[in-house]
Amino acid sequence: MSLHSIASQALFLFLFSIITACSATAQQENSRNAGVDMARDCVILLHGLGRTSASMRSMADALGRENFLVVNQDYPSRELNIEVLALDSIPKALTQCRQRGGRRIHFVTHSMGGILLRYYLSVREISGLGHTVMLSPPNHGSEVVDLLKDNVLYEWMNGPAGQQLGTDADSLPLRLDGVDYSVGVIIGNQPAFYDGYFSDLIPGPDDGKVSVESAKLPGMKDFLVVPCDHTFIMDDAEVIRQTIHFLKFGRFAEAEARRPPE
């Protein structure tokens, strides 16, 4: 056999091995991606009163980078009461999750969004319910609402749902039971300067709208206090990190992070 023939065969075998290896790698990658697509959990985001889904964009982007399916659900928080908002918006979000192949459903809520979810789960069931992280939830109402609910401007700005978030007899959160599903709560203890007046009305540490004690929820799995205000807690890098950790493992990360700053 000539040197030319041997060299040709060697080159052929070399190229064939590369093509075969690339093909196998591609098949493995496609299989792995297909498994991820099928197994990816879906996270529904519910914003707070007077906000829109845009307020949850940083959280949505971070969850997407972690390979979660994300439904950042908008709803007209100022137009209807909590019961109607919950029964209208959450089924829409669930439908989106199911249509995109989501099998396990998680939630991340901000402020009143957590009360929507609590109400919904008091009257409906969600198949495949996973973990929930509530950010700054007024689980026992807010004294700020008690002060402002009779104010015409407040009522106009916050609508029927805004009237349901106090600590009096009209409080919807106080009529709801504790939870028997996996919930982690994150609350801030550093009010923004523009919430200073309201903070003075709230007993104990608070985020300018909700007290640390009010955020606690009977049956919750974990609780975390962070140096954040109420309005922008969902944009904080540590809050996002802890939220992702809870959605994956059902608990927040290092115990050191749970200590409020001195």
C-alpha positions as CSV (number, residue, x, y, z in Angstrom):
1,M,0.0,0.0,0.0
2,S,1.4,3.4,-1.0
3,L,2.1,6.2,1.5
4,H,-0.5,8.3,-0.4
5,S,-3.2,5.6,0.2
6,I,-2.3,5.2,3.9
7,A,-2.4,8.9,4.4
8,S,-5.8,9.1,2.6
9,Q,-7.2,6.4,4.8
10,A,-5.8,8.0,8.0
11,L,-7.4,11.3,7.0
12,F,-10.7,9.6,6.3
13,L,-10.7,7.9,9.7
14,F,-9.7,11.1,11.4
15,L,-12.5,13.1,9.8
16,F,-15.0,10.3,10.4
17,S,-14.2,10.2,14.1
18,I,-14.7,14.0,14.4
19,I,-18.1,13.8,12.6
20,T,-19.2,10.9,14.8
21,A,-18.1,12.7,18.0
22,C,-19.8,15.9,17.0
23,S,-23.0,14.0,16.1
24,A,-23.0,12.2,19.4
25,T,-22.4,15.4,21.3
26,A,-25.2,17.1,19.4
27,Q,-27.5,14.3,20.2
28,Q,-26.6,14.4,23.9
29,E,-27.0,18.1,24.0
30,N,-30.4,17.9,22.3
31,S,-31.5,15.2,24.7
32,R,-30.3,17.2,27.7
33,N,-32.1,20.3,26.4
34,A,-35.2,18.4,25.7
35,G,-35.2,17.0,29.3
36,V,-34.7,20.5,30.7
37,D,-37.6,21.9,28.5
38,M,-39.9,19.1,29.8
39,A,-38.8,19.4,33.4
40,R,-38.5,23.2,33.7
41,D,-40.7,24.6,36.5
42,C,-42.9,27.6,35.8
43,V,-42.8,30.6,38.1
44,I,-45.8,33.0,38.2
45,L,-45.0,36.6,39.3
46,L,-47.7,38.7,40.9
47,H,-47.0,42.4,41.4
48,G,-48.4,44.6,44.2
49,L,-51.1,47.3,44.5
50,G,-50.8,50.2,42.1
51,R,-47.9,48.6,40.2
52,T,-47.6,46.6,37.0
53,S,-45.7,43.6,35.8
54,A,-42.8,45.9,34.8
55,S,-42.0,46.2,38.6
56,M,-41.1,42.5,38.6
57,R,-38.9,42.6,35.5
58,S,-35.6,42.3,37.3
59,M,-36.9,39.2,39.1
60,A,-38.3,37.7,35.9
61,D,-35.0,38.2,34.1
62,A,-33.1,36.5,36.9
63,L,-35.5,33.6,37.0
64,G,-35.2,33.2,33.3
65,R,-31.5,33.0,33.5
66,E,-31.9,30.1,35.9
67,N,-33.9,28.2,33.3
68,F,-37.3,28.7,34.9
69,L,-40.3,29.3,32.7
70,V,-41.6,32.7,33.8
71,V,-45.1,34.2,33.6
72,N,-45.0,37.8,34.7
73,Q,-48.7,38.3,35.2
74,D,-50.2,41.8,34.9
75,Y,-53.6,42.6,36.5
76,P,-55.6,45.8,37.1
77,S,-54.9,46.1,40.8
78,R,-56.6,49.5,41.2
79,E,-59.9,48.6,39.5
80,L,-61.4,45.5,41.3
81,N,-61.4,43.9,44.7
82,I,-58.9,41.2,45.7
83,E,-61.3,38.3,45.2
84,V,-62.1,39.2,41.6
85,L,-58.5,40.0,40.8
86,A,-57.3,36.7,42.1
87,L,-60.0,34.6,40.3
88,D,-59.3,36.4,37.1
89,S,-55.6,36.8,36.9
90,I,-54.2,33.6,38.4
91,P,-56.1,31.2,36.1
92,K,-54.8,33.2,33.2
93,A,-51.2,32.8,34.4
94,L,-51.7,29.1,35.1
95,T,-53.0,28.6,31.6
96,Q,-49.8,30.2,30.2
97,C,-47.7,28.0,32.3
98,R,-49.5,24.8,31.2
99,Q,-49.4,25.8,27.5
100,R,-45.6,26.3,27.7
101,G,-45.1,22.9,29.2
102,G,-44.8,23.9,32.9
103,R,-45.7,21.0,35.2
104,R,-44.7,22.4,38.6
105,I,-46.0,25.8,39.5
106,H,-44.1,28.3,41.8
107,F,-45.1,31.8,42.7
108,V,-43.2,35.0,43.6
109,T,-45.4,37.7,44.9
110,H,-44.9,41.3,46.0
111,S,-47.1,43.0,48.6
112,M,-50.8,42.6,47.7
113,G,-49.9,39.9,45.2
114,G,-49.3,37.6,48.1
115,I,-52.8,38.2,49.4
116,L,-54.3,37.4,45.9
117,L,-52.5,34.1,46.0
118,R,-53.6,33.3,49.6
119,Y,-57.2,34.1,48.7
120,Y,-57.1,32.0,45.5
121,L,-55.7,29.0,47.3
122,S,-58.4,29.3,50.0
123,V,-61.1,28.6,47.3
124,R,-59.2,26.7,44.6
125,E,-56.5,24.1,44.2
126,I,-53.5,24.2,42.0
127,S,-52.2,20.9,40.6
128,G,-48.4,20.7,40.8
129,L,-48.0,23.6,43.3
130,G,-44.4,24.0,44.2
131,H,-42.8,26.8,46.3
132,T,-44.0,30.4,46.9
133,V,-41.9,33.4,47.9
134,M,-43.8,36.3,49.3
135,L,-42.0,39.7,49.3
136,S,-43.3,42.3,51.8
137,P,-46.7,40.7,52.2
138,P,-49.3,42.5,54.5
139,N,-50.4,39.1,55.9
140,H,-52.0,40.8,58.9
141,G,-52.9,44.0,57.1
142,S,-51.2,47.4,57.3
143,E,-51.7,50.3,59.7
144,V,-51.0,52.6,56.8
145,V,-54.2,51.5,55.2
146,D,-56.1,52.1,58.4
147,L,-54.9,55.7,58.4
148,L,-55.6,56.4,54.7
149,K,-58.6,54.3,53.7
150,D,-61.1,57.1,54.2
151,N,-59.0,59.5,52.2
152,V,-60.6,60.3,48.9
153,L,-57.3,60.5,47.1
154,Y,-56.1,57.2,48.5
155,E,-59.4,55.5,47.5
156,W,-59.1,56.9,44.0
157,M,-55.5,55.8,43.6
158,N,-55.9,52.3,45.0
159,G,-59.5,51.3,44.3
160,P,-61.5,48.6,46.1
161,A,-58.5,46.3,46.8
162,G,-56.8,49.1,48.7
163,Q,-59.7,49.2,51.1
164,Q,-59.2,45.5,52.0
165,L,-55.6,45.7,53.3
166,G,-56.1,47.3,56.7
167,T,-56.1,45.7,60.2
168,D,-59.8,46.4,60.9
169,A,-62.9,44.4,60.4
170,D,-62.8,44.9,56.7
171,S,-59.3,43.3,56.4
172,L,-59.2,40.5,53.9
173,P,-55.8,39.2,55.0
174,L,-57.1,38.7,58.6
175,R,-60.0,36.6,57.3
176,L,-57.6,34.1,55.6
177,D,-56.2,31.0,57.3
178,G,-52.6,30.1,57.5
179,V,-50.9,28.1,54.8
180,D,-50.4,24.4,54.4
181,Y,-48.1,24.8,51.3
182,S,-44.5,25.8,51.0
183,V,-44.1,29.5,51.6
184,G,-41.0,31.6,52.3
185,V,-41.5,35.3,53.3
186,I,-39.0,38.1,52.8
187,I,-39.6,41.5,54.4
188,G,-37.5,44.6,54.6
189,N,-36.7,46.7,57.7
190,Q,-35.3,49.9,56.2
191,P,-38.1,52.3,55.0
192,A,-37.4,54.6,52.2
193,F,-37.1,58.3,53.1
194,Y,-40.5,59.0,51.6
195,D,-42.1,56.4,53.8
196,G,-40.7,57.9,57.0
197,Y,-44.1,59.3,58.2
198,F,-45.9,56.0,57.6
199,S,-43.1,54.1,59.3
200,D,-43.6,56.1,62.5
201,L,-47.2,54.8,62.6
202,I,-46.3,51.2,62.3
203,P,-45.4,49.4,65.5
204,G,-41.9,47.7,65.5
205,P,-39.5,47.3,62.6
206,D,-41.1,47.8,59.2
207,D,-40.4,48.5,55.5
208,G,-42.4,51.7,55.4
209,K,-45.7,50.0,54.5
210,V,-45.8,46.7,56.3
211,S,-44.4,45.7,59.7
212,V,-42.0,42.7,60.1
213,E,-44.5,41.1,62.4
214,S,-47.4,41.6,59.9
215,A,-45.4,39.8,57.1
216,K,-45.2,36.6,59.2
217,L,-47.6,33.8,58.2
218,P,-48.8,30.8,60.2
219,G,-47.4,27.7,58.4
220,M,-44.6,29.4,56.5
221,K,-41.5,27.3,56.0
222,D,-38.9,30.1,56.3
223,F,-38.6,33.8,57.1
224,L,-36.0,36.4,56.1
225,V,-35.5,40.0,57.1
226,V,-33.4,42.1,54.8
227,P,-32.2,45.8,54.7
228,C,-34.7,46.9,52.0
229,D,-37.7,49.1,51.6
230,H,-41.2,48.1,50.5
231,T,-41.3,49.5,47.1
232,F,-38.2,48.1,45.5
233,I,-37.4,45.0,47.5
234,M,-37.9,42.8,44.4
235,D,-34.9,44.5,42.7
236,D,-32.4,43.8,45.4
237,A,-29.7,41.4,44.3
238,E,-29.7,39.4,47.6
239,V,-33.5,39.2,47.6
240,I,-33.4,37.8,44.1
241,R,-30.7,35.3,45.1
242,Q,-32.6,34.1,48.2
243,T,-35.8,33.9,46.1
244,I,-34.2,31.6,43.6
245,H,-32.7,29.5,46.4
246,F,-36.1,29.0,48.0
247,L,-37.7,28.1,44.7
248,K,-35.1,25.4,44.2
249,F,-34.7,24.0,47.7
250,G,-37.7,25.1,49.8
251,R,-35.6,27.2,52.2
252,F,-33.5,30.3,52.1
253,A,-29.7,30.3,52.0
254,E,-27.2,30.8,54.7
255,A,-28.5,31.5,58.2
256,E,-26.2,34.5,58.5
257,A,-28.2,36.3,55.8
258,R,-31.3,36.1,58.0
259,R,-30.0,38.3,60.7
260,P,-31.3,41.9,60.5
261,P,-28.4,44.4,60.3
262,E,-27.6,46.0,63.7
